[in-house]
């Protein structure tokens, strides 16, 4: 088992790329050839709320990552919402309308109960509870399923550390480090962790991502590695590249809380309203997270899709979250 202890996802990506470059074997999969780590890998995030990735070479879509995280917390599995931000999501749907492996759907309704609410209630009653297991894998339906999409993340454990912080351990059967582990997973899982922590009145602790099959697709990995090498990116193992700063560590950006002294039921009401909001429409929200962060991001992305990318770059300046604002602005500027 390899263990990568990192500050945040911005550090994790370069650590993961370096690990696979140094130690891997090639393997054929149903989706193409991959470089795979010789052992499972656990990534330990010390500051999981620092969830935004800034590597230009990776060119992650921050709008999609952010919106997908909120979509999961609603418990939905509809394709329509997420494909607005990433058209290729349709490639993972069996029926063109829903996503079978949608995590939020598994969390909140698939098993006939709202697992998140049960876990919140248990941790409120007994903070040391060791039975708070959030399940995503269904052996009855997933084990021999012939479909495009089954859950890669299979279960999540929540527990308090010795200082009273809520820690989270995510088990993953098959983790693509570029698009999954250090892309979407780091965002939507840390948003889940922040949600549970706020609901039970605890600060956010460490986030452990346990990747049983830790890999990257050969063609994508080579392209990313070349870009990083060309720019003299950071290599933690051999220090063969000069240091490239982490925007969080340098104080250029800070995470913006999803919860701002709002009752959890009011926040969830805001979330429901936001998910149905039309861009540029004024809505009354209890929590400023939706007014000052989510709505400007939604409006900026719509402007971009309308072909008005310069206007989108102006609109995103209204986003109060400095980390999301920076990532979105840079992503938009690369499309000019």
C-alpha positions in Angstrom: 0.0 0.0 0.0 1.3 3.4 -1.0 0.3 6.4 1.1 0.4 10.0 -0.3 0.0 12.6 2.4 -0.9 15.9 0.8 -2.3 19.3 1.7 -5.0 19.3 -1.0 -5.9 18.1 -4.5 -3.6 20.6 -6.2 -0.7 18.8 -4.5 -2.2 15.4 -4.9 -2.4 15.4 -8.7 1.3 16.0 -9.2 2.2 13.5 -6.5 0.0 10.9 -8.2 1.5 11.5 -11.6 5.0 11.2 -10.2 4.1 7.9 -8.4 2.7 6.4 -11.6 5.7 7.6 -13.7 8.1 6.0 -11.2 6.3 2.7 -10.5 3.7 1.1 -12.7 2.8 -1.7 -15.0 0.7 -1.6 -18.1 -2.7 -3.3 -18.2 -5.5 -3.7 -20.7 -9.0 -2.7 -19.6 -12.3 -2.6 -21.3 -11.8 1.1 -21.8 -8.2 1.0 -23.1 -4.7 0.5 -21.8 -3.7 2.0 -18.5 -0.6 2.5 -16.3 -1.5 1.0 -13.0 0.2 1.3 -9.6 1.7 -2.0 -8.3 -0.2 -1.6 -5.1 -3.3 0.2 -3.8 -2.8 3.8 -3.0 -4.3 5.9 -0.2 -4.4 9.7 -0.5 -4.6 11.6 2.7 -6.0 15.1 2.3 -5.1 17.3 5.3 -7.2 20.2 4.0 -10.0 18.7 1.9 -12.0 21.9 1.7 -9.2 23.2 -0.5 -10.8 21.2 -3.3 -10.1 23.3 -6.4 -7.5 22.1 -8.9 -5.4 24.8 -10.6 -3.0 22.9 -12.9 -3.4 24.5 -16.3 -2.0 21.4 -17.9 -4.9 19.3 -16.5 -7.4 22.0 -17.6 -10.1 20.7 -15.2 -13.6 22.1 -15.7 -14.3 23.8 -12.4 -17.9 24.6 -13.3 -18.7 20.9 -13.9 -16.9 19.7 -10.7 -18.8 22.3 -8.6 -22.2 21.7 -10.0 -21.8 17.9 -10.0 -21.1 18.1 -6.3 -24.3 20.0 -5.6 -26.2 17.6 -7.8 -25.0 14.7 -5.8 -26.1 16.2 -2.5 -29.7 16.5 -3.8 -29.8 12.8 -4.4 -30.6 13.0 -8.1 -29.6 10.7 -10.9 -30.9 12.6 -13.9 -28.5 13.2 -16.8 -30.1 16.4 -17.9 -28.5 18.6 -15.2 -24.9 17.4 -15.4 -24.7 17.2 -19.1 -25.2 21.0 -19.3 -21.7 21.3 -17.8 -20.1 18.2 -19.4 -21.7 16.8 -22.6 -19.6 13.6 -22.4 -21.7 12.5 -19.3 -24.2 11.1 -21.8 -21.6 8.4 -22.7 -22.1 6.9 -19.2 -25.9 6.6 -19.4 -27.6 3.3 -20.4 -30.9 4.9 -21.3 -30.0 8.5 -22.2 -31.9 9.9 -19.3 -30.3 8.7 -16.0 -27.0 7.6 -14.5 -27.2 4.2 -12.9 -24.1 4.7 -10.7 -25.0 8.3 -9.5 -23.6 8.6 -6.0 -26.1 11.0 -4.7 -29.0 8.8 -5.8 -27.3 5.9 -4.0 -26.8 8.0 -0.9 -30.3 9.3 -0.6 -32.9 7.0 -2.1 -31.6 4.0 -4.1 -31.6 1.7 -1.1 -35.0 2.8 0.1 -33.7 5.2 2.7 -31.8 8.5 3.1 -28.5 7.2 4.3 -27.1 10.7 4.9 -29.9 11.6 7.3 -29.5 8.3 9.2 -25.7 8.9 9.5 -26.3 12.5 10.7 -28.7 11.4 13.3 -26.4 8.6 14.6 -23.4 10.9 14.8 -25.4 13.6 16.6 -26.5 11.0 19.2 -23.1 9.1 19.4 -20.1 10.9 18.0 -18.0 7.7 18.5 -20.3 5.6 16.4 -18.4 3.1 14.2 -21.4 2.0 12.2 -21.8 5.0 10.0 -21.1 3.3 6.7 -22.4 5.1 3.6 -23.1 2.4 0.9 -22.9 2.9 -2.8 -22.3 -0.6 -4.1 -25.2 -3.0 -4.5 -24.0 -6.6 -4.8 -27.4 -7.7 -6.0 -27.5 -5.3 -9.0 -23.9 -4.2 -9.6 -21.8 -7.3 -9.2 -22.7 -8.9 -12.5 -24.2 -5.9 -14.3 -23.6 -5.4 -18.0 -23.9 -1.7 -18.3 -21.9 1.4 -18.9 -21.9 2.7 -15.3 -21.5 1.1 -11.9 -20.1 2.9 -8.9 -16.3 3.2 -8.7 -16.5 4.6 -5.1 -18.2 1.8 -3.2 -18.5 2.9 0.4 -17.6 5.7 2.8 -16.8 5.6 6.5 -17.3 8.6 8.8 -15.8 9.0 12.3 -14.4 11.6 14.6 -10.7 12.0 15.3 -9.2 12.6 18.7 -9.7 16.4 18.3 -13.4 16.2 17.4 -13.0 16.7 13.7 -15.1 14.6 11.3 -12.9 12.4 9.2 -14.0 10.5 6.1 -12.6 7.4 4.4 -13.7 6.6 0.9 -13.2 3.2 -0.6 -12.8 3.0 -4.4 -12.5 -0.2 -6.4 -11.1 1.5 -9.6 -9.7 5.0 -9.6 -8.5 6.9 -12.7 -6.2 9.5 -11.0 -6.6 12.2 -13.7 -10.4 12.4 -14.2 -11.5 10.6 -11.0 -9.4 10.7 -7.9 -7.7 14.1 -8.4 -10.5 15.6 -10.5 -14.2 15.0 -9.7 -13.8 12.8 -6.6 -11.8 15.3 -4.6 -14.5 17.9 -5.1 -17.8 16.0 -4.6 -16.5 13.8 -1.8 -15.1 16.8 0.2 -18.4 18.6 -0.4 -20.2 15.6 1.1 -17.8 15.6 4.1 -18.4 19.3 4.7 -22.1 18.7 4.5 -22.1 16.0 7.1 -19.7 17.9 9.4 -21.9 21.0 9.4 -25.0 18.9 10.0 -23.5 17.4 13.2 -21.7 20.6 14.3 -18.1 19.4 13.8 -15.2 20.8 11.9 -13.9 19.1 8.8 -11.0 16.7 9.4 -8.9 14.6 7.1 -10.2 12.9 4.0 -8.8 9.5 3.0 -9.3 8.2 -0.5 -8.4 4.5 -0.7 -7.9 3.5 -4.4 -7.7 -0.2 -4.8 -6.9 -0.1 -8.6 -5.0 3.2 -9.0 -4.4 4.0 -12.7 -4.3 6.4 -15.6 -5.1 5.8 -19.2 -1.8 5.6 -21.2 -2.6 8.2 -23.9 -4.0 10.7 -21.4 -1.3 10.2 -18.9 1.5 10.7 -21.5 -0.1 13.9 -22.8 -0.4 15.3 -19.2 3.1 14.2 -18.3 4.6 15.9 -21.3 2.8 19.2 -20.5 4.0 19.1 -16.9 7.6 18.3 -18.0 7.6 21.0 -20.5 6.6 23.5 -17.9 9.0 22.2 -15.3 6.3 21.2 -12.8 6.9 19.9 -9.3 8.1 16.4 -8.6 8.0 15.5 -4.9 10.1 12.3 -5.2 13.2 13.1 -7.2 12.9 16.9 -7.0 13.9 17.0 -10.7 11.7 20.0 -11.3 11.7 23.4 -9.6 8.9 24.2 -7.1 5.6 25.5 -8.4 3.5 27.1 -5.8 0.2 26.0 -4.5 -2.3 28.9 -4.7 -3.8 27.9 -1.3 -0.5 27.6 0.4 0.7 31.0 -1.0 -2.5 32.6 0.3 -3.7 33.7 -3.2 -7.0 31.9 -2.6 -9.0 30.5 0.3 -11.9 28.1 0.5 -15.4 29.6 0.9 -17.7 27.8 3.3 -20.7 26.1 1.9 -22.6 26.8 5.1 -22.9 30.3 6.7 -24.9 30.0 10.0 -27.9 28.6 8.1 -30.0 25.8 9.5 -29.4 22.7 7.5 -33.1 22.4 6.4 -32.9 26.0 5.1 -29.7 25.2 3.3 -31.3 22.1 1.7 -34.3 24.3 0.7 -31.8 26.7 -1.0 -30.2 23.8 -2.8 -33.5 22.6 -4.2 -34.3 26.1 -5.4 -30.9 26.6 -7.0 -31.1 23.3 -8.9 -34.3 24.6 -10.5 -33.0 28.1 -11.0 -32.7 29.6 -14.5 -29.5 31.5 -15.1 -29.7 35.3 -14.5 -32.9 34.9 -12.4 -33.0 36.4 -8.9 -33.9 33.9 -6.2 -34.2 34.4 -2.5 -31.7 32.2 -0.6 -31.1 31.8 3.1 -27.4 31.1 2.7 -25.1 33.5 0.9 -23.2 30.6 -0.6 -25.9 30.3 -3.2 -26.2 34.0 -3.8 -22.5 34.9 -3.8 -20.9 31.7 -5.2 -23.3 29.2 -6.9 -25.4 31.7 -8.8 -22.5 33.7 -10.3 -20.9 30.5 -11.4 -24.1 29.3 -13.1 -24.5 32.6 -14.8 -20.9 32.8 -16.0 -21.1 29.3 -17.5 -24.3 30.1 -19.3 -22.8 33.2 -20.8 -19.8 31.0 -22.0 -22.2 28.5 -23.6 -24.0 31.4 -25.3 -20.7 32.3 -27.0 -20.1 35.3 -24.7 -16.9 34.1 -23.0 -15.6 37.6 -22.4 -18.8 38.5 -20.6 -18.5 35.3 -18.7 -15.1 36.3 -17.5 -16.5 39.5 -16.2 -19.5 37.8 -14.5 -17.3 35.3 -12.7 -15.7 38.2 -10.8 -18.9 38.4 -8.8 -18.1 35.0 -7.3 -17.1 35.5 -3.7 -15.2 32.2 -3.5 -11.6 33.2 -4.5 -10.6 29.7 -5.3 -13.5 28.9 -7.6 -13.3 32.4 -9.1 -9.7 32.0 -10.0 -10.1 28.5 -11.4 -13.2 29.5 -13.5 -11.6 32.7 -14.8 -8.5 30.8 -15.9 -10.5 28.0 -17.5 -12.6 30.5 -19.4 -9.5 32.5 -20.5 -8.0 29.3 -22.0 -11.1 29.2 -24.3 -10.7 32.7 -25.6 
